[in-house]
Amino acid sequence: MKKYLILIGPLLFLLSGCAIFSSNITFTPVDGLRDVKISSRTAPAKISTESDKILETKEYAYIGFVRLEDEVKSCWDKECQNFVCTDNLPHKDMTKEVLEKAAAVGGDLLVLGSNAKLERSSIQKDSGPCVQWMDKYIEVPYCCKQGRGYCESTCYKTQRRTVCTRQATIHGVKCSFITDGKVWRHDPELIKDLARIKEEKKLKLAEIEREKKFPSKFEVMKKTYEANIPKALKERISILGPSTIKVGDKYGFQEAVWSKKIIIAPQYTDVRHGFSEGLAAVAIGEKYKKLWGFIDNTGQWVIRPSYRDASKFYEGLASVKENDKYGYIDKEGNFIIKPQFDAAYSFIEGIAKVKVGNKEGYINKAGELFMEP
């Protein structure tokens, strides 16, 4: 597609007599032209009275709608009780300005829709009294150990400040004169481009409709997975069993959340909190050299530590990281789904969410991958 360039002209602000004039001019391109660049015209556009069909036969392309609003009078709150908008309010002729705008966005002709038509509209702003306050806590630094002429160490204390989070809305009315119209450009090549863009959009919409009627396997799996997350989380939280404890920088397990009886002495550098399906994922080694494995509730290794990362067991499988990729193992440490993913999550109702690069996908327990479209 031919490259075009849009040049946006400056907005004009005029003062006249006692009334304050505030011009606000906008251009809305037709659907399909938002990402297409169109070169501006040097001369102002001309006013045309011909119909759309006649202009199309002369190879003019409709490129958008220009609108200029000249606000001449406004009021706020109680001021609006006796406020009126009348045609005899002082206002300017905006025809020249709107024709220059049409040319700036690439138009040759302008078919006026309204010319200085009076419009009364509602306005509002949020600058009234505060109607909602919130306590905000901030950390304020202070010197807690003074040296010889300098502060040796800094401490922080928490202070509370009450801040306004929402102000009352003030309503008002404004009087404006509107000039607007359709912008047309004589450009046979652009007409072809617009026709192609319109056809592409039509095909895309048809594809979306087909997807709604006959969703892809990916969409079905995604919907099923997300719908069952709340249920899965509730089931996991409700499972009672050994609870994680930390002593110093080591992790172990106690009999239950409310119990202080230690059943597995703190000895692991990291854990996936709590047991799941009779096993717990724990790690040995320091920081970046940690190796993950799985123990039973007596502290015996069921699957020796050999993975760079690991999750809990759910539905008989756990995701583990080997050679910078994630796969899934069973409770004997056998790979059921070989490492091939950049991220892997727990199975829910026979479906697991995975990522390959920056794309999302879902797999079943047979290892079949359905990627994001």
C-alpha positions as CSV (number, residue, x, y, z in Angstrom):
1,M,0.0,0.0,0.0
2,K,1.2,3.5,-0.8
3,K,2.5,5.4,2.1
4,Y,0.8,8.7,3.0
5,L,1.6,11.5,5.5
6,I,-0.9,13.4,7.6
7,L,0.0,16.9,8.6
8,I,-2.1,18.2,11.5
9,G,-2.8,21.9,11.5
10,P,-2.8,23.9,14.8
11,L,-6.0,24.7,16.7
12,L,-7.2,28.3,16.8
13,F,-8.3,30.1,19.9
14,L,-10.0,33.4,19.5
15,L,-11.2,36.1,21.9
16,S,-14.2,38.2,20.9
17,G,-16.0,40.8,23.1
18,C,-17.2,39.5,26.4
19,A,-17.7,35.9,25.1
20,I,-14.9,33.4,25.4
21,F,-14.5,31.4,22.2
22,S,-12.9,28.0,22.4
23,S,-12.5,26.1,19.1
24,N,-12.1,22.4,19.2
25,I,-11.7,20.7,15.9
26,T,-11.4,17.0,15.3
27,F,-11.1,14.6,12.4
28,T,-12.4,11.0,12.5
29,P,-11.0,8.8,9.7
30,V,-13.2,6.2,8.1
31,D,-12.9,2.7,9.5
32,G,-9.8,1.1,7.8
33,L,-7.9,4.4,7.4
34,R,-6.8,4.8,11.0
35,D,-3.4,3.1,10.3
36,V,-3.1,4.5,6.7
37,K,-1.1,7.7,6.2
38,I,-2.5,10.3,3.8
39,S,-0.6,13.3,2.5
40,S,-2.1,16.7,3.2
41,R,-3.2,19.1,0.5
42,T,-1.6,22.6,0.2
43,A,-4.8,24.5,-0.8
44,P,-7.9,24.5,1.4
45,A,-10.6,22.0,0.5
46,K,-13.6,23.2,-1.5
47,I,-17.2,23.0,-0.5
48,S,-19.2,20.5,-2.6
49,T,-23.0,20.0,-2.8
50,E,-22.8,16.8,-4.8
51,S,-24.2,13.5,-3.5
52,D,-22.0,10.6,-2.3
53,K,-22.8,8.5,-5.3
54,I,-21.8,11.2,-7.8
55,L,-18.5,11.8,-6.0
56,E,-17.8,8.1,-6.0
57,T,-18.4,8.0,-9.8
58,K,-15.8,10.8,-10.1
59,E,-13.2,8.6,-8.2
60,Y,-13.4,10.5,-4.9
61,A,-12.8,8.5,-1.8
62,Y,-14.6,9.3,1.5
63,I,-11.8,9.6,4.0
64,G,-13.5,10.8,7.2
65,F,-15.6,13.3,9.1
66,V,-14.4,16.7,10.4
67,R,-16.1,18.5,13.2
68,L,-15.4,21.9,14.7
69,E,-16.9,23.0,18.0
70,D,-16.9,26.7,19.0
71,E,-17.8,26.9,22.7
72,V,-19.1,30.4,23.4
73,K,-20.8,30.1,26.8
74,S,-20.9,27.8,29.8
75,C,-22.0,27.5,33.4
76,W,-21.5,25.3,36.5
77,D,-23.7,24.1,39.2
78,K,-26.1,26.8,40.6
79,E,-25.1,29.2,37.8
80,C,-27.1,27.1,35.4
81,Q,-30.6,27.8,36.9
82,N,-31.3,30.6,34.4
83,F,-28.9,29.6,31.7
84,V,-30.1,29.7,28.1
85,C,-28.5,29.1,24.7
86,T,-29.7,31.3,21.8
87,D,-28.7,31.7,18.2
88,N,-27.9,35.3,18.6
89,L,-24.9,34.6,20.9
90,P,-21.7,36.0,19.4
91,H,-19.8,33.4,17.4
92,K,-17.4,33.2,14.5
93,D,-17.6,31.9,11.0
94,M,-15.8,28.6,11.1
95,T,-16.0,27.6,7.4
96,K,-12.5,28.7,6.5
97,E,-11.1,26.8,9.5
98,V,-12.9,23.6,8.8
99,L,-11.9,23.7,5.1
100,E,-8.2,24.1,6.1
101,K,-8.5,21.2,8.5
102,A,-10.0,19.1,5.7
103,A,-7.1,19.9,3.5
104,A,-4.6,19.2,6.3
105,V,-5.9,15.6,6.7
106,G,-5.7,15.1,2.9
107,G,-9.2,16.2,1.6
108,D,-10.0,17.9,-1.6
109,L,-13.8,18.4,-1.0
110,L,-16.0,19.0,2.0
111,V,-19.7,18.2,2.0
112,L,-21.1,20.3,4.9
113,G,-23.4,18.6,7.3
114,S,-24.1,21.6,9.5
115,N,-22.7,25.2,9.5
116,A,-22.6,27.1,12.8
117,K,-25.5,25.0,14.2
118,L,-26.3,25.8,17.9
119,E,-25.8,22.9,20.3
120,R,-26.5,22.8,24.1
121,S,-24.8,20.0,25.9
122,S,-24.0,18.8,29.4
123,I,-20.5,19.0,30.9
124,Q,-19.0,17.9,34.2
125,K,-15.7,18.0,36.1
126,D,-14.4,16.5,39.4
127,S,-13.2,19.5,41.4
128,G,-15.9,19.8,44.1
129,P,-15.5,18.9,47.8
130,C,-13.9,15.6,48.7
131,V,-16.5,12.8,49.2
132,Q,-14.1,10.0,50.0
133,W,-11.0,9.9,52.2
134,M,-8.5,7.2,52.8
135,D,-5.7,6.7,55.3
136,K,-2.3,6.4,53.6
137,Y,0.7,5.1,55.5
138,I,4.1,6.3,54.4
139,E,7.6,5.5,55.6
140,V,9.4,8.6,56.8
141,P,13.2,8.5,57.2
142,Y,15.1,9.8,60.2
143,C,18.6,9.6,61.6
144,C,18.8,6.8,64.2
145,K,22.5,7.0,64.8
146,Q,24.3,10.3,64.7
147,G,28.1,10.4,64.0
148,R,30.5,13.3,64.1
149,G,28.6,15.8,62.0
150,Y,26.8,13.2,59.9
151,C,24.2,10.5,60.0
152,E,25.8,7.0,60.4
153,S,22.5,5.1,59.8
154,T,19.0,5.9,58.7
155,C,15.8,4.4,60.2
156,Y,12.2,4.7,59.1
157,K,9.0,5.3,61.0
158,T,5.5,4.9,59.7
159,Q,3.2,8.0,59.6
160,R,-0.4,8.2,58.7
161,R,-1.8,10.8,56.2
162,T,-5.4,11.1,55.2
163,V,-5.7,11.8,51.5
164,C,-8.7,12.5,49.3
165,T,-9.4,9.7,46.8
166,R,-12.6,11.0,45.2
167,Q,-14.1,14.5,44.7
168,A,-17.7,15.4,44.1
169,T,-18.7,15.8,40.4
170,I,-19.8,19.3,39.4
171,H,-22.3,19.4,36.5
172,G,-22.7,22.2,34.0
173,V,-24.0,23.2,30.6
174,K,-22.2,24.7,27.6
175,C,-23.4,26.4,24.4
176,S,-21.5,25.6,21.2
177,F,-21.8,26.3,17.5
178,I,-21.0,23.2,15.4
179,T,-19.7,23.1,11.9
180,D,-19.0,19.6,10.4
181,G,-19.0,17.6,7.2
182,K,-17.7,14.7,5.2
183,V,-14.2,14.9,3.8
184,W,-13.5,13.5,0.2
185,R,-10.2,13.0,-1.6
186,H,-9.7,12.4,-5.3
187,D,-7.4,9.4,-5.3
188,P,-8.2,6.3,-7.4
189,E,-5.4,4.3,-5.8
190,L,-6.8,5.0,-2.3
191,I,-10.2,3.8,-3.4
192,K,-8.6,0.4,-4.3
193,D,-6.8,0.3,-0.9
194,L,-10.1,1.1,0.9
195,A,-11.9,-1.6,-1.0
196,R,-9.2,-4.1,-0.1
197,I,-9.2,-3.1,3.6
198,K,-13.0,-3.4,3.6
199,E,-12.8,-6.9,2.2
200,E,-10.1,-8.0,4.7
201,K,-12.2,-6.7,7.6
202,K,-15.3,-8.6,6.2
203,L,-13.2,-11.8,6.1
204,K,-11.9,-11.2,9.6
205,L,-15.4,-10.7,11.0
206,A,-16.6,-13.8,9.2
207,E,-13.7,-15.7,10.9
208,I,-14.7,-14.4,14.3
209,E,-18.3,-15.5,13.7
210,R,-17.1,-18.9,12.7
211,E,-15.0,-19.1,15.9
212,K,-18.0,-18.3,18.0
213,K,-20.1,-21.0,16.4
214,F,-17.3,-23.6,16.1
215,P,-14.6,-22.6,18.8
216,S,-11.1,-24.0,18.3
217,K,-9.8,-26.8,20.6
218,F,-7.6,-24.1,22.2
219,E,-10.6,-21.9,23.1
220,V,-12.5,-24.9,24.5
221,M,-9.6,-26.0,26.7
222,K,-9.0,-22.4,27.9
223,K,-12.6,-22.0,28.9
224,T,-12.7,-25.3,30.7
225,Y,-9.4,-24.7,32.5
226,E,-10.3,-21.2,33.7
227,A,-13.8,-22.3,34.8
228,N,-12.4,-25.0,37.1
229,I,-9.7,-22.9,38.7
230,P,-11.8,-21.7,41.6
231,K,-13.0,-25.3,42.3
232,A,-9.4,-26.6,42.2
233,L,-8.1,-24.0,44.5
234,K,-10.9,-24.6,47.0
235,E,-10.1,-28.4,47.0
236,R,-6.4,-27.7,47.6
237,I,-7.0,-25.4,50.5
238,S,-9.3,-27.8,52.2
239,I,-6.8,-30.6,52.2
240,L,-5.5,-31.2,55.7
241,G,-2.0,-32.5,56.4
242,P,1.6,-31.7,57.3
243,S,2.2,-27.9,57.3
244,T,5.4,-26.1,56.4
245,I,7.6,-24.5,59.1
246,K,10.8,-22.4,58.9
247,V,13.6,-22.3,61.4
248,G,16.3,-19.9,60.5
249,D,16.8,-20.3,56.8
250,K,15.7,-24.0,56.6
251,Y,12.3,-25.5,56.0
252,G,10.7,-28.5,57.6
253,F,7.2,-29.8,58.4
254,Q,5.0,-29.9,61.4
255,E,2.0,-32.2,62.0
256,A,-0.6,-29.6,61.1
257,V,-1.2,-25.9,61.0
258,W,-2.4,-25.8,64.6
259,S,0.2,-28.3,65.8
260,K,3.7,-27.6,67.1
261,K,4.8,-31.2,66.7
262,I,7.7,-31.4,64.1
263,I,7.5,-34.5,62.0
264,I,10.3,-33.6,59.5
265,A,13.2,-31.5,60.8
266,P,14.0,-28.2,59.1
267,Q,16.7,-29.2,56.5
268,Y,15.5,-27.9,53.1
269,T,16.4,-24.6,51.5
270,D,13.1,-24.3,49.8
271,V,9.6,-26.0,49.6
272,R,6.4,-25.8,47.8
273,H,4.2,-25.3,50.9
274,G,2.3,-28.3,52.1
275,F,1.9,-31.8,50.8
276,S,-0.2,-32.7,47.8
277,E,-1.3,-36.3,47.0
278,G,1.0,-37.6,49.7
279,L,4.2,-35.9,48.4
280,A,5.9,-32.5,48.9
281,A,8.2,-30.7,46.6
282,V,11.4,-29.7,48.4
283,A,14.8,-28.3,47.4
284,I,18.4,-28.7,48.7
285,G,21.4,-26.7,47.8
286,E,21.9,-22.9,47.9
287,K,20.2,-20.3,45.8
288,Y,20.9,-20.7,42.1
289,K,22.2,-24.2,42.6
290,K,19.1,-25.6,44.2
291,L,17.9,-29.0,43.1
292,W,14.2,-30.1,43.6
293,G,12.8,-33.5,44.5
294,F,9.9,-35.1,46.3
295,I,9.5,-36.6,49.8
296,D,6.8,-38.5,51.6
297,N,5.4,-37.5,55.0
298,T,8.2,-39.4,56.8
299,G,10.9,-37.3,55.1
300,Q,12.0,-40.1,52.8
301,W,13.0,-39.3,49.2
302,V,10.5,-40.7,46.7
303,I,12.0,-38.8,43.8
304,R,15.6,-37.8,44.3
305,P,16.5,-34.1,43.9
306,S,17.6,-33.6,40.3
307,Y,15.4,-30.8,38.9
308,R,16.0,-27.0,38.6
309,D,12.3,-26.3,39.6
310,A,9.2,-28.3,40.5
311,S,5.6,-27.9,41.4
312,K,3.2,-29.9,43.5
313,F,1.5,-33.1,42.3
314,Y,-2.1,-32.7,41.0
315,E,-4.0,-35.3,39.2
316,G,-1.0,-37.6,39.4
317,L,1.4,-35.3,37.6
318,A,3.9,-32.5,38.6
319,S,5.7,-30.1,36.3
320,V,9.5,-30.0,36.7
321,K,12.3,-28.1,35.0
322,E,15.1,-29.9,33.3
323,N,17.7,-28.4,30.9
324,D,15.8,-25.0,31.1
325,K,12.5,-26.6,29.9
326,Y,9.4,-27.8,31.7
327,G,7.8,-31.2,31.4
328,Y,5.6,-33.5,33.6
329,I,6.5,-36.5,35.6
330,D,4.5,-39.1,37.5
331,K,5.0,-40.2,41.1
332,E,7.8,-42.5,40.1
333,G,9.8,-39.8,38.5
334,N,9.1,-40.9,34.9
335,F,8.5,-38.2,32.3
336,I,5.0,-38.5,31.0
337,I,5.3,-35.3,28.9
338,K,8.9,-34.5,28.0
339,P,10.5,-31.1,28.8
340,Q,9.6,-28.7,26.0
341,F,7.8,-25.7,27.6
342,D,9.0,-22.4,28.9
343,A,6.4,-22.4,31.7
344,A,4.0,-25.2,32.9
345,Y,1.2,-25.1,35.4
346,S,-0.8,-27.7,37.3
347,F,-3.4,-30.0,35.7
348,I,-7.0,-29.1,36.3
349,E,-9.7,-31.5,35.0
350,G,-7.2,-33.1,32.7
351,I,-5.9,-29.8,31.2
352,A,-2.7,-27.9,31.9
353,K,-1.7,-24.4,30.9
354,V,1.7,-24.0,29.3
355,K,3.8,-21.4,27.5
356,V,6.1,-21.6,24.5
357,G,8.0,-18.4,24.1
358,N,5.4,-15.6,24.6
359,K,2.5,-17.8,23.4
360,E,-0.1,-19.5,25.6
361,G,-1.2,-23.0,25.1
362,Y,-3.0,-25.9,26.7
363,I,-2.2,-29.6,26.8
364,N,-4.0,-32.8,27.8
365,K,-2.4,-35.7,29.6
366,A,-1.5,-37.3,26.3
367,G,0.8,-34.4,25.7
368,E,-1.2,-32.9,22.8
369,L,-0.4,-29.2,22.5
370,F,-3.0,-26.7,21.4
371,M,-1.4,-23.2,21.0
372,E,-2.9,-19.8,21.1
373,P,-4.2,-18.8,17.7
